[in-house]
Amino acid sequence: MASEWLGLNEIAGSANFTFVAFITYVLLTVIGLRFGLYAYWNGRATESDAQITLWGYLLFIGVAAILSGVVGILRIVLRVFGDVLLNLVGGFILVMVLCLVLALRAVYINSSGVSAPSDRLLIGVFVVAVAVSTLGMLALDSMRTPFAGLQGATGVALLAYGYRFGSRQLANTRVQGTLLDTLLRHLLPVLLFGSMIPVSELAVVAGLDRAIVLHVQIVFVIMTATTLMTATIKLRQNLVGMGG
Amino acid sequence: MGSQGVDDEAAARERIAALVRSPAESRRLLPGVVGLLEAEDDHLRLSAACGICLAGRADPELLPYLIRRLLNRLHADSVRAEAMFAFEYLASQFPEEVDEIVDELREENDGREPLSYARPGGFRRSHIYSPSSNRHDVGRTRLAGDRRDPGPQQVYNDDGEPVKRQPGPKTAAEEGAHETDDDESDPDTSADEESSTDATDDDTATLEAPDGQSGGVHASPDERPDWILDEETLEAILAESAFEDITILAGHEQGLFSENYRTLAVARGTERATALRLFRQPESNTDGFERYLSVALDRWNRVSAASNVISLYDYGQRPQPWAAVAYTEQTLADRDRLPIGEALWNAITLTRTVETLHDNNVIHGGLDPGSIAYTGAIMDENERLTPLIDHVGLIEAFRFHFDPSEYLDPRYAAPEYFDATFGEIDHATDIYQLGAVLYRLFTGEAPYDGDDRPVQRQILEGSAVAPSEQVETVPRSVDNVISKAMAAQKLTRYETVAHLEQDLLQLRDHLVTDG
C-alpha cells in the first residue's frame, strides 16, 4: 500500500528540476520552521499588545512557509495527487504573502500612531481572492487558468498594498534606525519574492508553457526562503534582547 | 596628543605669552589663563601662575578678581601648587588688599572661612592661613608590610620628611607631645592650631574635614572619624597599586558607588590628580561581589584610554575594592539646562563615547546624569566643558548585590530594570538611558518625576513629556530623536548607538542650516 503511494514523482518530467525543487522545498520548510519558532518565542516574551499582533502575523508567515514546503515535498515523494499539490503550494505562498502584508500594516498602525485605515473591506477581498483562487485550482484543475489569473492578480495587489505600507514605514522618522526598521527592510524582499511566485502564474494565463513557469517559480521560492532566513536573524536578535 | 590638543596648548601658551608681555593690557585673557591653573601640563600651570602674578602686580585693580578665582581653586579640595604659588605671591605683595578681599568673602559666606589650606609664614589678621602643620590632609604613604624599609614609597610629613613610625595607637599624652608648635603662625591662629597636631610624628593619616573647614584632624585609630581613610588602608592600596606615592588632598565625599578621596598620585614620576574610590561592599557574599566588580573594572580598563571616558589609572581588591580614576569636579546632575548648541554638542560627544564602549563590547548599564562628569578645566570661559563617562559598567556588579535604585537614578532607568518582559540589560539599555540623559541635557529636567511607583509606571508606559513641550526653545526635531532612544520596547528603540549618532548629526546640520 505504502509503496503504491510513495515514490519519486517527477515535476514537469524532469529529474534535475525535481531534485532542485526537492531541495528548495526542504529549505523552505526548515527556514519557515525556524522563522515561525522565533516569531512564537518573541510573541511569548513580550506583553505589548501591538507586538503580540506583529509576532502573531510573523508566526503565520512561518507556518504558511512550512506548509508550502511540506506540500511541495509531498508532491515529489507521493505518486498520487500530482500537480494539484503544486496548486496548494501556490495557495499557501499566497497566504504567506497576505500575512506579510497584514504584518506590515500592523507595524504601520502602531508605529505611526494613526488609527487603523478603513481597509477592512479590501482585506476581506484579499482573503476571499486567496481562498477562491486556491480552492478553485484545487477543485477544478482542468479549468485552472482563470483561477491562476486570479491568483496572479491577487499577488500583484498584495505586493502593491504591502509595499505601500513598507515604504511609508521606511520613510517614517519614528522608525528609522530602530530594530523594527531593519526588520521591515528584511521583510520587504520576502514580500517581493514571495508575491512573485503567484504573479508568475500570469505568464500561464498569457500562454507560456507551465513547465517554464514552474522553473521560474522555483527560483522565486529559493529567493523567498533565503530572504526569510536573513529576516530570521532580526527575530533572533530581538529575542536575545528580550532575554529569550 | 591629537592635533586639537596641540592647537589648544599652543593657543594657551600664546595667551600666557601675551599676558606676560603686557599684563596690564591683557585683562580679557585673564579668565582663560586662570583656567590654565587646572591644566594637566606642569609647565602650562606654572606659566599661568607667573602670568597671574605679573597681571596682579601690574594692575592691582585686578586683585579682587584674581584672589577670588585663586581662592576658588584653593578652597577645601584644591591642590595645585601653582595656584598656591600665585596666591602666596600676591598675598605677599599686597597683604592689605588681599586681606580685605578675604574679609569680604568671609562676610559673603556668613563667616565661613573662604580658604582652608595652611599658609606658611602667617597672614595678617586671617587665621585661616595658618602654617603648614594644619595640612593634615596631605599624607604620603609608603609600601605596606615593610615599615623599616624607607624605599621609594614612603610616608612623608608635610615637610617632606619620612615619618617615624611607632606601632600601636598613641596615648593622649603622646599625641599632646606632638602638637604643633608653630612659631611662625599668627597669634590669632594659635587657638585653632592647638587643636591640631604635627604630622611629623603622627601615626595616622590625617585628612581635611569634608565640609572644607580649616584644620586637619589628628586621631588615633579608635578616635578616627569615619570620613578618614586610615593609614593601613592607604598603605595597602599603595602596595597593590602601580603608584609610587599617593597623597590624600581632601577628605572623603560620598560617591555613587564609593567613598571618594581627592588624591595626587605619582606614577613613573608623573603626578596625576586622581580620585581614590573605595567601593562599598555588601554585608554578605563579598567574594562574589568582588569577582563581579573585578570583571567590571577590567572592562572599564579596556576602554579607559578612549576619549571622553574617565581614565581608570589603577584598581585593586585589597584591602577592599578600590580604584584610582581621573579627578573630576562636577557631574551633569550639578549643571543647569544647557543652551541648545552645547546640549547637542554634549549629546553627540556622549553618543560617540557610548558607541566606542559598545565597539569594545562594554555595556555601561548605568548611564544617568550622575555618571556624566566634567573636569571643570577649560582654557577659556567661552569654551565648553567636555563630558566624560564615569562608572563604566559598575552597575552590573552592584545591581546583583545592592538595591539597583541606590546606584542608578530611577528616573533615568530603562524599563528592563523594572520589568523583565522588556528584555535584558544590554546595549539597548544604554541607548535608552543615553536618550534619558539627552533629555536632561536639552531640558534641564529628568524625563520623569515623582515618587518611585508613578515614575516606574510612566517609564513602562513610555509617557514622557516631549522635550519641546517641556522647554519651548527645544526644536521639535529633538523630540523624535529622544523618543526613539527612549522607546520602552527595544523593537522600536534605536538598534545601535551609531543610528542615534547619525540622527543627532542630521539634527545638528538642520539647526545650523536653520540658523
Boltz contact constraints between the chains, C-beta under 6 A:
constraints:
  - contact:
      token1: [A, 47]
      token2: [B, 421]
      max_distance: 6.0
  - contact:
      token1: [A, 48]
      token2: [B, 489]
      max_distance: 6.0
  - contact:
      token1: [A, 173]
      token2: [B, 480]
      max_distance: 6.0
  - contact:
      token1: [A, 177]
      token2: [B, 494]
      max_distance: 6.0
  - contact:
      token1: [A, 177]
      token2: [B, 499]
      max_distance: 6.0
  - contact:
      token1: [A, 178]
      token2: [B, 492]
      max_distance: 6.0
  - contact:
      token1: [A, 178]
      token2: [B, 493]
      max_distance: 6.0
  - contact:
      token1: [A, 178]
      token2: [B, 494]
      max_distance: 6.0
  - contact:
      token1: [A, 178]
      token2: [B, 495]
      max_distance: 6.0
  - contact:
      token1: [A, 179]
      token2: [B, 491]
      max_distance: 6.0
  - contact:
      token1: [A, 179]
      token2: [B, 495]
      max_distance: 6.0
  - contact:
      token1: [A, 180]
      token2: [B, 491]
      max_distance: 6.0
  - contact:
      token1: [A, 180]
      token2: [B, 492]
      max_distance: 6.0
  - contact:
      token1: [A, 182]
      token2: [B, 495]
      max_distance: 6.0
  - contact:
      token1: [A, 238]
      token2: [B, 491]
      max_distance: 6.0
  - contact:
      token1: [A, 241]
      token2: [B, 423]
      max_distance: 6.0
  - contact:
      token1: [A, 241]
      token2: [B, 426]
      max_distance: 6.0
  - contact:
      token1: [A, 241]
      token2: [B, 428]
      max_distance: 6.0
  - contact:
      token1: [A, 241]
      token2: [B, 490]
      max_distance: 6.0
  - contact:
      token1: [A, 242]
      token2: [B, 423]
      max_distance: 6.0
  - contact:
      token1: [A, 243]
      token2: [B, 423]
      max_distance: 6.0
  - contact:
      token1: [A, 243]
      token2: [B, 424]
      max_distance: 6.0
